[in-house]
Amino acid sequence: MYNWLMKFFSADMAIDLGTANTLIYVKGRGIVLNEPSVVAVAENRLLGRKEILAVGAEAKKMFGRTPGTISAVRPLRDGVIADFEVAEEMIKYFIRKIHHRNLLAAPLIIICVPSCATQVERRAIQEAADAAGARKVYIVEESTAAAIGAGLPVEKPVGSMVLDIGGGTSEVAVMSLGGIVYSNAVRVAGDQMDLDIINYVRKTKNLLIGENTAEDIKKTIGCAIAPKDKTNEMSMKIKGRDLLSGTPREAVVTESQIASALSETVAKIVDTVHNALEATPPELSADIADLGVAMTGGGSLLRGLDAAIRAATGLPVFVVDQPLGCVARGSGKMLSTLDKTQHMLQTMY
């Protein structure tokens, strides 16, 4: 009776709980929420706890601009929970936002985790969703959801390879007959690219920039392969703090410079794909040679990354339509066909 009542008041959902962004798919409605995984908190020393001031897009505006009493934090690092209390409040806020603050809402939730997440980290994610008011929580690996979201024939006796590059992790998987034949995740992805750009600008320009500026550079002129024609390459003016004088200063960065800054991270992602191909059974390798490698996640939008992987492997490589929402759509499809896909899901208790 309780579960029936909760179903009546709740919209079951699938959550792509990403390091950079959280996307939520609601059964029958599609993706209804896409917000940064950022929370603005203030320390209440009298009560000895954290007070949530803002969540999502509103909190991201405060990133790097908060006074000493307030901090804008990302409760997830490398795709797993780094701050349990803040992560729980963030999930709770998003659930209530979708249900228009209905206190009786207790949805069934499918939540995505990277394959490199430990059992302890998976349990922490499930417990955070439970504490946020879920009546039932299932865990699914991001690579599985990404493959389904990309429309790959994962249920057939055919090898399918997906490369999901998010904010905290890059995950590659080979799937066949509804199961994962091989998967591996490295904690090198979009966040590391931002850090690479920050470090490069600091070393070569003597300029200190923030994470938001680094992300803007990556999105605007970021590329995996330096342009051959440097006379027509794109450039971008950036502002930061001069490390010598301590005063604000402007500088210019180019595509070639950013490609150089990202070269090490791009090489690690290419190596991850190489390792997956070496570990794939021969029959499935033949299928992958025909079908190619599907790239999903926000990191796959880095210009030239597909070409870099194609050049290194000799395989067809393509970026799926709307790669940012691929994991959320895939887990949403699993939610809509729960009776058929439940064998791909995991529950920690």
CORNORFEN-V173355 format. One record per residue. RES is the residue in one small letter. PHI is phi in whole degrees, -180 to 180 (* if undefined). PSI is psi in degrees with one decimal (NA if undefined). NEAR is the number of other ideal C-beta (glycine too) atoms within 10 Angstrom. Layout:
res	phi	psi	near
RES	PHI	PSI	NEAR
RES	PHI	PSI	NEAR
//
This chain:
res	phi	psi	near
m	*	-42.4	5
y	-62	-47.8	8
n	-62	-38.2	12
w	-64	-42.8	7
l	-64	-41.2	12
m	-66	-37.0	19
k	-62	-36.9	14
f	-66	-38.3	8
f	-93	-6.2	13
s	-121	152.7	24
a	-109	111.7	18
d	-63	146.4	21
m	-146	159.1	27
a	-117	132.9	29
i	-119	122.8	27
d	-94	92.3	31
l	-85	85.9	28
g	-92	161.0	27
t	-64	-39.5	23
a	-95	-44.7	23
n	-137	149.4	23
t	-111	125.6	22
l	-117	139.3	25
i	-126	127.7	27
y	-106	126.2	29
v	-106	133.2	19
k	-55	124.3	17
g	86	-7.2	10
r	-124	-17.5	12
g	86	-159.5	11
i	-76	117.8	17
v	-111	-10.3	15
l	-145	133.5	18
n	-145	97.7	16
e	-134	153.6	19
p	-61	143.4	20
s	-84	66.4	26
v	-131	139.9	25
v	-132	132.1	27
a	-95	123.5	22
v	-127	151.7	23
a	-125	136.5	14
e	-80	120.2	14
n	-96	98.1	11
r	-71	-27.5	8
l	-67	-43.1	6
l	-91	-11.7	8
g	68	34.4	7
r	-147	172.4	10
k	-95	140.0	17
e	-108	129.3	12
i	-83	122.2	16
l	-99	-36.9	16
a	-158	154.3	17
v	-136	145.3	24
g	78	-136.0	21
a	-61	-38.6	12
e	-64	-39.9	15
a	-71	-34.6	24
k	-65	-31.3	21
k	-62	-24.9	15
m	-87	-9.0	17
f	-59	122.2	18
g	77	5.2	12
r	-126	13.6	10
t	-89	150.4	16
p	-74	177.3	8
g	-63	-26.7	6
t	-84	-11.7	9
i	-124	143.4	15
s	-135	138.7	17
a	-98	114.2	20
v	-121	156.0	19
r	-108	109.9	23
p	-72	-7.3	22
l	-117	138.7	23
r	-132	133.2	14
d	56	34.0	21
g	81	0.8	26
v	-128	164.5	22
i	-73	125.8	23
a	-102	-29.2	16
d	-130	100.4	17
f	-62	-46.3	14
e	-62	-45.6	16
v	-71	-38.5	23
a	-61	-42.0	26
e	-61	-44.4	20
e	-66	-36.3	21
m	-66	-46.3	28
i	-62	-42.8	28
k	-61	-42.3	18
y	-62	-45.5	19
f	-65	-40.5	23
i	-63	-45.6	25
r	-65	-34.5	15
k	-64	-41.7	15
i	-69	-36.5	19
h	-92	14.1	19
h	54	44.3	7
r	61	28.4	10
n	-73	114.1	13
l	-71	-16.4	9
l	-87	-4.2	11
a	-67	128.2	19
a	-145	78.0	21
p	-77	157.4	27
l	-79	133.2	20
i	-127	132.6	27
i	-104	125.6	27
i	-125	137.1	24
c	-94	142.0	28
v	-135	151.2	24
p	-70	152.8	26
s	-66	-21.5	19
c	-82	-3.7	19
a	-67	134.0	22
t	-76	169.2	10
q	-62	-36.5	9
v	-64	-42.8	9
e	-68	-37.1	17
r	-66	-40.7	20
r	-65	-38.4	14
a	-62	-41.1	20
i	-65	-43.5	25
q	-65	-41.6	21
e	-66	-35.6	17
a	-64	-41.7	24
a	-68	-38.9	25
d	-60	-47.5	17
a	-66	-24.4	15
a	-80	-4.6	22
g	113	11.5	20
a	-72	143.6	25
r	-87	-23.4	17
k	-155	137.4	15
v	-127	129.7	23
y	-115	146.0	23
i	-108	136.8	19
v	-136	142.6	23
e	-73	140.5	25
e	-58	-37.1	32
s	-64	-37.8	28
t	-64	-48.6	28
a	-63	-39.0	31
a	-64	-42.2	32
a	-64	-41.8	26
i	-68	-42.3	27
g	-64	-29.9	29
a	-81	-6.2	23
g	79	21.3	15
l	-75	150.5	20
p	-79	64.8	14
v	-68	-24.5	23
e	-84	-12.4	16
k	-91	160.8	13
p	-77	55.4	11
v	-134	139.8	18
g	-78	128.3	26
s	-125	135.1	25
m	-118	133.9	29
v	-129	140.4	30
l	-121	112.3	26
d	-108	115.6	35
i	-112	106.9	25
g	-102	-147.8	29
g	-85	-40.8	25
g	-105	-28.1	25
t	-136	151.3	28
s	-113	122.9	25
e	-125	130.4	28
v	-120	140.3	26
a	-147	147.8	24
v	-115	126.9	25
m	-124	149.6	27
s	-160	142.1	21
l	53	40.0	11
g	76	7.7	15
g	-130	164.7	11
i	-91	118.1	16
v	-81	-40.6	17
y	-150	139.3	21
s	-150	148.2	20
n	-155	143.1	17
a	-132	138.4	25
v	-117	143.2	19
r	-86	56.3	17
v	-136	116.3	23
a	-161	-142.4	29
g	-58	-41.4	26
d	-63	-39.7	23
q	-66	-36.1	22
m	-61	-43.0	26
d	-61	-44.0	25
l	-64	-38.2	14
d	-60	-42.7	22
i	-67	-42.7	26
i	-59	-46.8	20
n	-66	-39.6	12
y	-64	-46.4	19
v	-64	-37.3	23
r	-64	-43.3	14
k	-75	-39.8	11
t	-96	-24.7	13
k	-114	-4.9	18
n	54	39.8	15
l	-129	132.7	22
l	-101	121.1	15
i	-119	162.3	22
g	-94	176.2	15
e	-64	-39.0	15
n	-64	-40.1	14
t	-65	-42.4	20
a	-62	-39.9	25
e	-66	-39.8	19
d	-62	-41.5	17
i	-61	-45.9	23
k	-60	-44.1	23
k	-73	-31.7	12
t	-85	-50.0	14
i	-128	8.7	19
g	-64	139.5	26
c	-155	152.5	21
a	-88	-24.6	22
i	-124	126.7	18
a	-65	139.7	17
p	-66	142.9	16
k	-73	-37.5	8
d	-94	93.8	6
k	-77	-10.8	10
t	-73	-26.3	5
n	-112	15.2	8
e	-72	153.0	17
m	-76	152.2	15
s	-138	168.3	14
m	-149	135.1	17
k	-84	134.4	8
i	-129	156.1	20
k	-125	143.8	11
g	-164	-161.7	20
r	-106	126.4	15
d	-66	127.2	15
l	-74	-18.9	13
l	-90	-48.6	9
s	-93	-21.1	9
g	79	6.8	9
t	-104	158.5	7
p	-63	143.3	10
r	-150	156.2	17
e	-109	146.7	10
a	-145	170.6	16
v	-122	133.6	10
v	-121	151.2	23
t	-118	168.1	16
e	-56	-45.1	22
s	-61	-40.7	18
q	-66	-41.1	21
i	-71	-36.3	30
a	-61	-39.6	22
s	-66	-40.6	14
a	-63	-35.1	24
l	-93	-1.3	26
s	-59	-40.1	16
e	-68	-43.6	11
t	-66	-41.8	24
v	-61	-40.9	22
a	-63	-38.1	14
k	-67	-38.6	15
i	-66	-42.6	28
v	-62	-40.8	17
d	-63	-36.2	13
t	-62	-41.0	19
v	-67	-42.8	21
h	-57	-47.9	14
n	-61	-37.7	14
a	-66	-41.0	22
l	-66	-37.8	19
e	-67	-29.5	9
a	-93	-0.5	14
t	-87	134.0	19
p	-57	147.3	13
p	-55	-42.2	7
e	-63	-39.9	11
l	-72	-32.0	20
s	-61	-39.0	16
a	-63	-38.7	13
d	-65	-42.4	19
i	-65	-35.4	20
a	-62	-30.8	15
d	-84	-46.1	10
l	-82	-29.8	17
g	88	-177.2	16
v	-107	123.0	22
a	-90	127.6	24
m	-105	130.0	28
t	-131	174.1	30
g	88	158.6	29
g	-61	-33.6	21
g	-65	-22.2	28
s	-71	-12.7	25
l	-81	-4.9	17
l	-61	122.0	26
r	-60	132.8	18
g	84	-3.9	19
l	-68	-39.5	24
d	-63	-39.2	20
a	-67	-36.6	13
a	-65	-41.4	20
i	-70	-38.6	23
r	-62	-42.1	16
a	-68	-34.4	12
a	-79	-29.0	16
t	-109	-23.1	18
g	76	11.4	10
l	-101	157.3	17
p	-66	131.7	14
v	-131	131.2	22
f	-142	148.1	14
v	-92	128.2	18
v	-71	163.4	20
d	-66	136.9	12
q	48	62.6	12
p	-64	-26.7	21
l	-63	-35.2	21
g	-99	9.7	22
c	-64	-45.6	30
v	-65	-42.3	34
a	-64	-42.2	30
r	-65	-40.4	26
g	-64	-45.7	32
s	-68	-28.8	31
g	-67	-38.6	28
k	-63	-38.1	17
m	-65	-37.2	24
l	-64	-39.1	23
s	-73	-22.2	14
t	-125	50.1	10
l	-60	-34.2	14
d	-66	-28.5	5
k	-93	-24.2	12
t	-110	4.4	23
q	-63	-26.1	11
h	-69	-16.4	8
m	-90	-6.1	20
l	-99	161.3	18
q	-134	142.6	14
t	-127	137.8	11
m	-80	-15.6	15
y	-164	NA	7
//
